[in-house]
Amino acid sequence: MGDAGNQVGVIALIAVLVGISIGAVGVGGVALPPALTWFARLDPHTAAGTSTFSFLLTGLAGTLAYARHKAVPWRMAGLLTCGVAPAAALGSLVNGMLPDPVVMIPLGVFATAAGLYHLLLRRRTTAGTGEMGATTTIAVGVLVGFCSALTGTGGPVFLIPVLLALRVPAVTAVAAGQVIQLPLVGFATAAYAYQGLVVYGKGTLIGVIAAAGVVLGARLALRLRQDQLQRITSAALITLGVVVLAAV
């Protein structure tokens, strides 16, 4: 009972931190799958499916928080969804066919890459108008949907670096990342559930806790210096990525 309680406590703490990070700078979801593998004793496939399911609530909370401040690029989000939805279902199905160690490798690589991007390159990116062609936006959605569902990371951690590289303003990129979680997670969860890879109880608990963190993170994003939050998040992602790769 004590070990189970400790596991729940650790996962709850991680969920809060992940939620704050998602709400503030749009990354952090990549931490959940390995946390569920290490502390909840789930296999990597079920960890990815359960993590994906939990992002339904963080996506809803983030969308409402940014919509309240009229920061959501609805046209962009709609076009992204056209690519995200089918690609997310495909990514989930591919995850179920991969060996356990192989599932963890992209998690470690993507966590490290995202951390390095935010630490070293994000400050050098010059924001533009945020306008992209329809074809480009849908193609970005396909890439993000597949990679996010494959790794169980929710969406923003992949979408935001891509949008920033395309000179989309940071706030617009983070807001778009919140919105696309809903269709991405919906289609990905359906595919994971079809394979029996979702633990709904744990996923719901994590989602509720992380959603509260998202609301707090969105408030922090409007009040604190972004560079401070980015440095902390980057360090955490790089550390996580190295640990995951070392454990494979």
Backbone as a ProteinNet text record, in pm:
[ID]
protein_1_A
[PRIMARY]
MGDAGNQVGVIALIAVLVGISIGAVGVGGVALPPALTWFARLDPHTAAGTSTFSFLLTGLAGTLAYARHKAVPWRMAGLLTCGVAPAAALGSLVNGMLPDPVVMIPLGVFATAAGLYHLLLRRRTTAGTGEMGATTTIAVGVLVGFCSALTGTGGPVFLIPVLLALRVPAVTAVAAGQVIQLPLVGFATAAYAYQGLVVYGKGTLIGVIAAAGVVLGARLALRLRQDQLQRITSAALITLGVVVLAAV
[TERTIARY]
83.6	0	86.5	198.4	287.5	352.4	398.7	460.5	361.4	237.4	134.6	107.3	101.3	78.2	191.5	314.7	430.3	428.3	388.5	380.2	279.1	162.7	58.4	107.3	175.7	226.1	327.3	418.3	520.1	455.7	362.8	295.2	213.7	148.3	69.6	159.4	275.7	370.2	417.8	450.2	494.2	383.2	258.6	144.3	128.2	145.8	136.1	243.9	367.1	478.4	462.6	416.1	392.5	283.9	176.1	67.2	112.1	188.6	239.9	326.9	412.4	501.2	423.7	321.4	239.2	168.4	110.9	37.2	124.7	247.4	334.7	414.3	480	567.9	536.1	432.6	385.7	458.6	554.5	623.5	610.7	646.2	637.2	566.4	476.8	402.1	488.9	608.2	699.5	744.1	727.6	770.2	674.1	548.9	449.8	470.5	492	507.7	618.9	741.8	843.4	809.9	742.8	703.5	607.1	513.1	418.4	487.5	590.5	665.6	745.8	810.6	897.1	820.7	720.6	656	522.3	452.9	324.4	337.2	458.5	487.2	405	377.7	309	412.7	377.8	468.4	468.1	571.6	581.4	461.7	399.3	284	163.7	135.6	23.2	50.5	177.3	212.9	184.2	217.9	191.6	41.8	-35.1	-179.8	-247.8	-207	-265.8	-227.7	-102.4	-57.4	-135.9	-152.6	-228.4	-370.1	-436.2	-573.2	-580.4	-481.3	-483.7	-478.6	-424.8	-411.5	-542.6	-649.7	-780.7	-814.9	-789	-823.2	-726.2	-597.5	-503	-530.2	-568.4	-601.6	-722.2	-823.9	-944.2	-912.2	-835.5	-800.1	-715.7	-618.2	-533.1	-608.1	-697.9	-777.5	-863.4	-930.5	-1015.5	-933.4	-815.6	-732.2	-685.3	-640.4	-591.1	-704.3	-816.8	-932.1	-987.2	-979.5	-1027.9	-950.5	-825	-742.5	-737.6	-824.9	-837.1	-702.9	-629.7	-497.6	-494.9	-609.5	-612.7	-624.5	-533.7	-542.9	-635.6	-764	-861.6	-844.4	-814.1	-796.4	-678.8	-567.1	-450.1	-482.1	-551.4	-585.5	-673.2	-766.3	-852.9	-775.5	-682.9	-601.6	-507.4	-448.9	-363	-440.5	-565	-648	-669.7	-681.1	-700.5	-585.6	-465.1	-351.4	-330.1	-357.3	-332.2	-417.6	-546.8	-640.2	-605.3	-594.9	-563	-422.2	-326.9	-189.2	-176.6	-255.5	-251.9	-299.5	-405.7	-454.3	-348.1	-281.6	-176.9	-59	-17.2	94.6	67.1	-55.7	-92.8	-86.4	-133.2	-130.6	12.5	98.3	238.8	305.9	274.5	330.5	302.9	179.8	142.2	216.8	279.8	351.4	500.8	549.9	693	733.3	855.5	906.5	918.8	906.5	910.1	1030.4	1154.2	1268.8	1265.3	1214.7	1211	1117.7	1011	916.4	983.9	1075.4	1139.9	1246.7	1308.3	1416	1369.6	1259.5	1216.3	1176.4	1125.4	1093.2	1218.1	1325.1	1448.6	1507.5	1505.8	1560.7	1480.7	1346.7	1262.6	1269.3	1277.4	1287.7	1417	1526.7	1655.5	1657.2	1604.8	1603.5	1517.2	1400.9	1312.8	1378.9	1445.8	1514.2	1625.9	1705.9	1814.8	1762.1	1652	1594.2	1553.7	1478.3	1428.4	1542.3	1648.5	1759.5	1850.9	1878.8	1981.2	1928.5	1813.8	1770	1648.8	1562.8	1436.4	1457.8	1556.4	1579.8	1625.6	1681.8	1734.4	1629.4	1512.2	1408.2	1335.8	1330.3	1261.2	1116.9	1024.4	883	840.7	748.7	694.3	547.1	471.7	328.7	244.7	301	223.7	139.5	151.3	72.7	145.5	73.1	126.4	21.9	67.1	-25.5	-100.9	-215.7	-298.5	-225.1	-156.6	-85.8	24.3	101	207.8	151.3	43.5	-16	-66.7	-132.5	-182.5	-66	40.9	158.2	222.3	229.6	280.7	192.6	61.5	-30.7	-6.9	20.3	48.4	172.7	279.1	404.3	384.3	321.5	301.4	207.2	100.2	4.5	66.4	144.2	205.6	307.9	400.5	507.5	452.7	353.8	297.7	225.2	144.3	71.2	165.5	267.2	364.6	432	461	533.4	444	315	223.8	247.8	286.7	327.5	229	117.2	11.8	8.5	120.8	117.1	203.3	189.8	263.5	415	470.4	615.9	672.9	595.3	639.9	597.1	475.2	420.8	493.4	520.2	573	710.4	807.6	934.7	919.5	829.4	808.1	750	648.4	585.9	682.8	762.6	860	964.9	1004.3	1099.7	1040.2	907.2	837.3	799.9	855.6	841.4	700.7	632.1	503.3	531.6	465.1	487.6	469.3	547.2	549.5	412.4	341.7	210.8	113.4	117.9	31.4	64.7	194.4	237	190.7	206.9	164.4	13.2	-61.1	-207	-252.9	-190.6	-225.1	-195	-85.7	-50.3	-154.2	-218.1	-323.8	-445	-484.3	-606.8	-594.5	-480.1	-469.8	-460.6	-438.8	-440	-573.6	-682.6	-815.2	-839	-827.4	-845	-734.9	-611.7	-500	-522.4	-550.9	-569.3	-694.1	-799.5	-921.3	-898.4	-836.2	-811.8	-705.8	-600.2	-495	-547.6	-628.6	-684.2	-773.3	-852.6	-938.8	-855.8	-743.3	-657.3	-587.6	-543.4	-482.2	-585.1	-705.8	-811.1	-846.6	-847	-874.6	-774.7	-652	-547.5	-542.1	-632.7	-634.6	-519.3	-473.4	-353.2	-380.8	-501	-534.7	-583.6	-522.3	-569.5	-646.1	-778.1	-860.5	-855.5	-846.1	-842.3	-721.4	-603.9	-480.6	-481.2	-527.2	-528.8	-617.7	-733.6	-825.4	-765.4	-706.4	-643.8	-533	-447.8	-338.1	-391.8	-494.3	-551.2	-608.2	-679.5	-738.9	-629.4	-527.6	-419.4	-340.7	-307	-229.8	-308.8	-441.5	-524.3	-518.6	-518.4	-504.2	-368.8	-265.8	-134.2	-130.1	-205.6	-210.8	-266.9	-373.8	-434.9	-334	-261.9	-159.5	-47.5	-7	99.6	62.6	-63.1	-108.2	-102.2	-135.7	-126.6	18.5	106.4	248	302	253.6	301.6	272.2	168	129.6	195	258.3	311.4	462.9	520.5	663.2	742.3	872.2	959.9	968.8	944.1	944.9	1082.9	1188.4	1320.9	1353.3	1302.9	1325.7	1253.9	1127.1	1050.5	1111.1	1156.9	1214.3	1342	1425	1550.2	1522.9	1428	1393.8	1337.6	1243.9	1182.4	1285.3	1372.6	1474.6	1566	1609.8	1697.4	1628.7	1500.4	1425.6	1410.3	1381	1363.4	1493.7	1603.2	1732.5	1769.8	1750.5	1780	1695.6	1565.9	1475.6	1518.7	1550.3	1590.2	1713.7	1812.2	1935.5	1907.2	1823.9	1790.3	1716.5	1620.1	1543.6	1635.4	1722.3	1812.5	1911.2	1955.7	2049.2	1984.4	1851.6	1780.4	1737.6	1745.6	1701.8	1797
-120.9	0	125.1	115.8	229.7	257	149.1	165.9	222.3	172.3	221.5	369.5	406.9	547	635.3	586.2	662.5	680.6	573.6	581.1	686.5	685.2	782.5	924.1	941.5	1073.4	1125.9	1040	1081.2	1115.7	1030.9	1055.5	1184.5	1209.3	1332.1	1454.8	1448.3	1560.3	1585.2	1477.2	1490.8	1550	1506.1	1557.3	1707.7	1755.3	1899.3	1975.3	1927.5	1995.3	1992.7	1878.5	1867.2	1964.8	1972.6	2064	2208.9	2248.4	2386	2415.2	2320.4	2338.6	2347.9	2263.9	2268.2	2402.8	2448.6	2574.2	2695.2	2690.7	2808	2817.1	2708.2	2712.5	2604.5	2523.1	2428	2296.4	2271.6	2143.2	2080.5	1954.6	1886.6	1753.6	1738.2	1613.6	1492.5	1514.3	1404.3	1334.3	1398.9	1338.5	1231.4	1235.1	1143.3	996.5	961.5	818.9	748.9	805.6	737.4	734.5	838.8	838.5	723.9	700.9	591	455.8	448.7	323.7	294.7	397.7	378.2	366.7	451.4	459.8	387.3	371.8	301.4	160.3	122.5	-12.3	-49.6	47	18.6	-10.4	-99.2	-120.9	4.3	24.4	148.2	176.5	72.2	93.2	144.7	80.1	122.9	259.2	285.9	417.7	526.4	499.9	598.1	618.4	508.2	518.7	591.3	559.5	623.4	770.7	800.3	939.4	1019.4	960.9	1028.2	1059.6	962.9	982.5	1097.1	1106.8	1209.7	1350.4	1364.9	1497.7	1552.9	1474	1529.2	1647.1	1629.5	1734	1851.6	1823.5	1935.6	2017.8	1950.2	2022.5	2112	2060.4	2139.8	2259.7	2235.3	2344.2	2449.8	2405.6	2500.1	2580.1	2513.5	2582.8	2691.4	2657.6	2756	2872.4	2841	2946.3	3046.1	2996.3	3086.3	3149.7	3079.2	3138.4	3255.9	3246.7	3354.6	3483.2	3469.3	3586.8	3614.2	3547.7	3567.7	3549.2	3446	3421.4	3300.7	3235.7	3112.8	3144.3	3091.7	3109.6	3002.3	3029.4	2925.2	2870.4	2956.3	2905.5	2808.8	2847.6	2761	2629.2	2637.7	2517.2	2423.3	2479.7	2397.3	2324.4	2394.3	2331.4	2226.5	2257.2	2159.1	2031.7	2047.6	1933.1	1840	1896.3	1813.4	1714.4	1753.9	1663.6	1582.4	1644.1	1580.5	1455.7	1464	1357.9	1221.7	1208.7	1076.6	1030.2	1124.2	1086.9	1038	1094.6	1051.7	907.7	871.9	733.7	638.1	675.8	591.4	577.3	687.7	682	591	590.9	504.2	357.5	326.2	187.7	139.4	225.9	189.6	164.7	246.4	226.9	86	38.3	-94	-207.5	-182.4	-287.4	-288.9	-188	-177.1	-251.8	-306.9	-367.5	-262.4	-305.8	-213.1	-118.4	-169.6	-77.3	27.4	-11.7	80.7	197.6	172.2	278.7	385.1	342.8	437.3	522	469.3	542.7	676.5	678.4	809.8	906.7	854.7	942.4	1014.5	937.8	997.9	1096.4	1059.9	1147.2	1276.3	1263.6	1381.5	1472.8	1414.9	1497	1578.1	1510.7	1579.3	1687.1	1653	1748.7	1870.1	1845.8	1957.4	2047.6	1986	2064.7	2148.7	2089.5	2163.2	2275.6	2248.4	2352.4	2473.5	2447.3	2557.6	2629.8	2556.4	2617.2	2698.6	2645.6	2705.5	2785.6	2745.8	2804.7	2894.6	2870.2	2943.1	3093.6	3135.1	3278.9	3346	3267.1	3324.6	3331.8	3273.4	3270.9	3404.8	3464.9	3592.2	3567.6	3620.1	3597.5	3673.6	3612	3676.4	3705	3691.7	3722.8	3605.6	3483.7	3366.5	3310.7	3366.8	3320.1	3205.7	3094.8	2983	2941.5	2884.7	2834.3	2713.5	2684.9	2573.3	2440.3	2418.7	2292.1	2273	2378.3	2370.9	2341.5	2407.5	2389.2	2247	2192.2	2054.5	1956.3	1981.6	1894.2	1894.8	2011.8	2020.9	1938.3	1944.6	1866.3	1717.3	1670.3	1527.7	1485.7	1563.1	1532.4	1530.5	1634	1646.5	1538.3	1511.2	1410.5	1273	1234.6	1101.8	1088.9	1184.4	1176.7	1184.5	1269.8	1286.1	1160.1	1101.9	980.9	862.5	855.4	746.8	743.9	861.8	872	900.2	928.6	955.5	1088.3	1190	1317.2	1432.3	1411.8	1513	1614.7	1660.1	1752.3	1876.6	1959.6	2086.3	2071.4	1966.5	1952.9	1938.6	1885.1	1876.4	1997.6	2042.7	2150.4	2282.6	2317.9	2451.2	2476	2383.3	2409.1	2425.6	2347.3	2358.2	2495.1	2537.9	2667.2	2782.6	2774.1	2880.4	2886	2768.2	2764.8	2827.5	2822	2884.1	3029.2	3083.6	3224.8	3261.9	3165.2	3194.6	3252.5	3360	3417.8	3314.4	3328.1	3228	3205.3	3312.5	3297	3225.3	3257.5	3191.5	3043.3	3011	2871.6	2791.7	2848.6	2779.5	2760.7	2864	2854.8	2748.1	2743.6	2641.1	2502	2490.1	2361.7	2311.6	2403.2	2363.6	2309.2	2379.9	2344.3	2210.4	2185.1	2061.9	1937.1	1955.4	1837.8	1764.6	1839.1	1776.6	1677.7	1717.4	1618.1	1513.2	1555.8	1461.7	1351.1	1392.3	1296.2	1211.2	1271.9	1195.9	1080.5	1107	1001.9	903.6	954.3	866.1	774.3	828.6	747.2	637	668.7	567.2	450.8	481.9	376.9	298.6	367.7	297.9	210.8	262.1	186.1	60.6	70.2	-45.2	-157.4	-119.7	-218.2	-255.8	-198.7	-228.5	-168.1	-49.9	10.4	138.2	149.6	268	224.4	278.1	257.3	383.8	376.1	496.9	560.4	478.9	534.5	623.7	570	648.7	768.6	746.6	855.1	970.4	937.2	1041.9	1120.1	1048.2	1113.8	1208.3	1159.5	1241.9	1362.5	1339.5	1447.5	1558.9	1522.9	1623.6	1706.6	1638	1708.5	1796.1	1739.5	1815.4	1933.6	1917.6	2027.9	2147.6	2119.7	2228.6	2297.2	2216.8	2273.7	2358.7	2318.3	2395.3	2534.9	2542.2	2672.1	2762	2704.6	2781.2	2822.3	2729.3	2759.6	2870.1	2870.9	2976.8	3112.9	3116.5	3242.6	3286.4	3189.5	3222.4	3277	3220.6	3263.6	3410.9	3461.5	3600.8	3694.9	3637.6	3721.7	3712.4	3597.4	3579.1	3589.3	3606.2	3612.3	3475.2	3471.4	3344.7	3279.5	3358.5	3298.4	3217	3260.8	3185.2	3050.8	3053.6	2929.8	2836.2	2892.5	2810.3	2741.1	2810.5	2750.2	2632.9	2651.7	2544.8	2424.5	2450.9	2343.3	2271.3	2346.8	2287.7	2194.9	2240.3	2157.8	2028.2	2037.4	1918.2	1821	1872.8	1786.6	1717.3	1791	1731.7	1622.5	1650.8	1551.1	1426.4	1445.9	1333.1	1251.2	1319.3	1248.2	1163.2	1217.6	1143.3	1021.6	1039.3	928.5	818	856.6	757.7	678.2	746.5	678.1	588.4	632.7	552	424.9	430.9	316.4	213.4	248.8	155.3	36.8
0	0	0	79.1	84.9	-48.6	-116	-247	-347.7	-343.5	-435.7	-411	-281.9	-248.9	-295.7	-280.5	-326.7	-478.2	-549.1	-694.9	-738	-673.8	-707	-678.7	-565	-528.9	-629.3	-671.3	-768.6	-902.1	-946.7	-1074.7	-1068.6	-954.3	-938.5	-946.1	-881.2	-885.5	-1028.2	-1098.3	-1237.1	-1322.5	-1297.7	-1374.7	-1355.3	-1232.3	-1205.6	-1282.2	-1272.6	-1339.5	-1491.2	-1542.2	-1686.2	-1730	-1652.1	-1685.1	-1686.2	-1585.5	-1580.1	-1702.1	-1735.9	-1850	-1981	-1996.9	-2118.3	-2129.4	-2019.6	-2021.8	-2043.6	-1992.6	-1998.9	-2128.4	-2165.8	-2283.3	-2385.3	-2358.9	-2458.2	-2465.1	-2377.7	-2377.9	-2239.9	-2230.1	-2101.6	-2110.1	-2207.2	-2219.5	-2243	-2296.7	-2323.6	-2195.7	-2079.8	-1953.3	-1903.2	-1946	-1890.2	-1927.3	-2054.2	-2086.1	-2008.1	-2003.3	-1922.9	-1774.6	-1723.9	-1582.6	-1553.8	-1643.7	-1625.4	-1637.7	-1718.3	-1731.6	-1605.7	-1552.5	-1436.6	-1305.5	-1285.4	-1154.6	-1146.2	-1257.4	-1255.4	-1310.3	-1349	-1396.7	-1520.3	-1606.3	-1731.6	-1839.9	-1934.3	-2046.3	-2133.9	-2215.9	-2293.8	-2383.6	-2438.6	-2526.3	-2447.4	-2334.2	-2250.3	-2188.4	-2156.2	-2102.9	-2206	-2332.6	-2438.4	-2457.6	-2455.4	-2472.9	-2358.5	-2236.4	-2118.9	-2111.4	-2141.9	-2144.4	-2247.7	-2365.7	-2471.8	-2426.2	-2365.4	-2316.6	-2215.9	-2128.7	-2024.1	-2081.9	-2203.3	-2263.5	-2317.4	-2313	-2348.6	-2257.7	-2129.1	-2032.5	-2038	-2060	-2069.8	-2195.3	-2302.9	-2425.5	-2407.8	-2338.2	-2313.1	-2224.7	-2117.5	-2026	-2096.6	-2175.6	-2246.3	-2351	-2422.6	-2524.2	-2461.5	-2352	-2284.6	-2230.2	-2174	-2115	-2220.7	-2334.7	-2439.2	-2518.5	-2533.4	-2602.2	-2522.8	-2390.8	-2305.1	-2331.5	-2370.3	-2400.7	-2551	-2625.7	-2771	-2841.8	-2799.8	-2857.5	-2950.8	-2971.5	-3051.1	-3200.5	-3283.7	-3429.5	-3487.6	-3493	-3524.8	-3666.6	-3763.1	-3899.9	-3906	-3846.7	-3844	-3774.2	-3661	-3585.8	-3668.7	-3744.9	-3828.3	-3936.5	-4001.6	-4105.4	-4046.5	-3932.2	-3865.9	-3834.3	-3790.5	-3754.8	-3873.6	-3992.8	-4112.7	-4131.7	-4093	-4101.6	-3976	-3861.8	-3732.8	-3711.7	-3739.7	-3702.6	-3763.5	-3895.7	-3950.9	-3916	-3911.2	-3879.8	-3736.2	-3644.6	-3504.8	-3490.5	-3560.6	-3555.7	-3608.4	-3717	-3774.3	-3678.9	-3617.6	-3523.7	-3405.8	-3355.8	-3243.9	-3283.5	-3403.6	-3451.1	-3471.8	-3523.1	-3542.4	-3408	-3307.6	-3173.6	-3123.3	-3143.2	-3094.2	-3160.2	-3274.1	-3346.8	-3316.5	-3245.7	-3219.9	-3093.1	-3087.4	-2963.6	-2853.4	-2728.5	-2615.4	-2616.4	-2630.9	-2626.3	-2737.1	-2853.8	-2967	-2938.3	-2861.3	-2827.3	-2742.1	-2654.3	-2564	-2633.3	-2737.5	-2804.2	-2861.7	-2941.7	-2991.9	-2882.4	-2770.3	-2657.4	-2608.6	-2587.8	-2540.6	-2639.2	-2766.8	-2871	-2880.8	-2882	-2898.3	-2776.5	-2656.6	-2536.2	-2537.9	-2571.7	-2576.7	-2684.5	-2802.3	-2913.1	-2880.6	-2820	-2784.2	-2681	-2582.8	-2481.1	-2539.3	-2627.7	-2690.9	-2778.6	-2849.1	-2934.3	-2851.1	-2744.2	-2662.5	-2590.6	-2557.9	-2485.4	-2576.8	-2696	-2781	-2899.2	-2953.6	-3079.3	-3068.4	-2971.6	-2969.1	-2957.7	-2879.3	-2861.1	-2990	-3082.3	-3205.9	-3316.4	-3291	-3392.9	-3396.8	-3514.2	-3530.4	-3569.4	-3492.6	-3521.1	-3645.6	-3720.5	-3838.6	-3818.5	-3927.6	-3921.3	-3875.1	-3880.9	-3842.5	-3955.4	-4075.9	-4189.8	-4260.2	-4283.7	-4360.1	-4461.9	-4572.9	-4672.2	-4619.8	-4679.6	-4633.5	-4645.8	-4757.8	-4778.9	-4675.8	-4650.5	-4550.2	-4412.4	-4377.1	-4244.7	-4226.7	-4327.5	-4319.2	-4310.6	-4387.7	-4383.6	-4245.3	-4183.7	-4046.4	-3953.3	-3973.3	-3892.1	-3904.8	-4026.1	-4047.7	-3969.8	-3982	-3912.5	-3761.8	-3710	-3565.5	-3514.1	-3587.1	-3543.9	-3533.5	-3633.7	-3633.2	-3520.7	-3512.6	-3412.1	-3270	-3247.6	-3113.6	-3068.4	-3157.1	-3121.3	-3104.7	-3187.6	-3178.7	-3042.3	-2987.9	-2861	-2740.8	-2763.5	-2652.1	-2584.6	-2662.5	-2601.8	-2619.7	-2682.7	-2681.6	-2793.2	-2843.9	-2957.1	-2948.8	-2845	-2841.6	-2849.1	-2788.7	-2785.7	-2925.9	-3019.7	-3159	-3240.1	-3217.5	-3300.2	-3279	-3155.4	-3125.8	-3188.5	-3178.1	-3246.3	-3397.3	-3458.1	-3602.9	-3638.5	-3564.1	-3592.6	-3570	-3465.4	-3439.8	-3550.8	-3600.6	-3711.4	-3837.2	-3847.9	-3960.8	-3931.5	-3822	-3784.6	-3739.1	-3679.6	-3616.1	-3478	-3434.8	-3301.8	-3190.7	-3083.6	-2977.5	-2914.4	-2881.3	-2816.6	-2909.4	-3038.1	-3135.5	-3145.1	-3143.5	-3152.1	-3030.8	-2911.9	-2789.9	-2789.2	-2829.3	-2832.7	-2931.6	-3049.2	-3147.9	-3094	-3018.8	-2959.6	-2861.3	-2789.5	-2696.2	-2772.5	-2878.1	-2950.1	-3021.2	-3085.9	-3164.4	-3078.3	-2946.1	-2859.6	-2866.5	-2881.4	-2875.1	-2989.2	-3116.6	-3222.7	-3225.1	-3197	-3197.8	-3095.2	-2973.8	-2865.4	-2887.3	-2940.5	-2965.4	-3061	-3174.9	-3274	-3225.6	-3161.8	-3112.6	-3002.7	-2911.4	-2803.7	-2859.1	-2960.7	-3021.4	-3074.8	-3139.1	-3193.6	-3082.3	-2978.6	-2865	-2793.1	-2775	-2707.6	-2787	-2917.2	-3003.7	-2977.3	-2941.1	-2912.3	-2764.4	-2683	-2540.2	-2464.4	-2505.8	-2448.2	-2369.9	-2311.3	-2231.5	-2094	-1987.4	-1850.2	-1812.3	-1817.2	-1805.5	-1666.8	-1561.6	-1426.7	-1405.5	-1434.8	-1420.6	-1515.4	-1637.7	-1735	-1692.3	-1634.5	-1588.4	-1472.1	-1375.7	-1260.9	-1306.2	-1394.4	-1444.6	-1520.5	-1602.3	-1681.8	-1597.1	-1490.1	-1401.8	-1334.7	-1283.1	-1214	-1311.4	-1427.1	-1525.8	-1580.1	-1594.1	-1644.3	-1550.3	-1419.8	-1323.3	-1340.7	-1368	-1392.9	-1518.5	-1621	-1745.8	-1721	-1642.3	-1611.4	-1540.5	-1443.3	-1372.4	-1467.1	-1554.1	-1649	-1745.2	-1790.5	-1881	-1812	-1683.2	-1608.6	-1594.1	-1568.1	-1556.8	-1688.4	-1798.5	-1930.1	-1955.3	-1893.1	-1913	-1811.5	-1708.3	-1600.5	-1582.6	-1615	-1591	-1720.6	-1706.2	-1822.6	-1887.8	-2018.5	-2091.2	-2091.9	-2095.3	-2103.2	-1978.5	-1862.1	-1739.6	-1744.3	-1785.3	-1795.4	-1899.4	-2008.8	-2115.5	-2069.9	-1994.2	-1947.5	-1854.1	-1762.2	-1668.3	-1743	-1833	-1909.6	-1996.4	-2059	-2145.3	-2067	-1950.4	-1867.5	-1826.9	-1791.7	-1751.6	-1868	-1986.8	-2103.6	-2142.1	-2139.9	-2175	-2075.6	-1947.5	-1844.4	-1864	-1887.1	-1908.3	-2029.4	-2139	-2260.2	-2238.9	-2170.9	-2144	-2056.1	-1954.1	-1863.9	-1938.9	-2022.2	-2098.9	-2191.1	-2262.9	-2355.6	-2281.6	-2164.8	-2086.7	-2033.2	-2012.1	-1954.7	-2058.9	-2186.9	-2292.7	-2300.3
[MASK]
++++++++++++++++++++++++++++++++++++++++++++++++++++++++++++++++++++++++++++++++++++++++++++++++++++++++++++++++++++++++++++++++++++++++++++++++++++++++++++++++++++++++++++++++++++++++++++++++++++++++++++++++++++++++++++++++++++++++++++++++++++++++

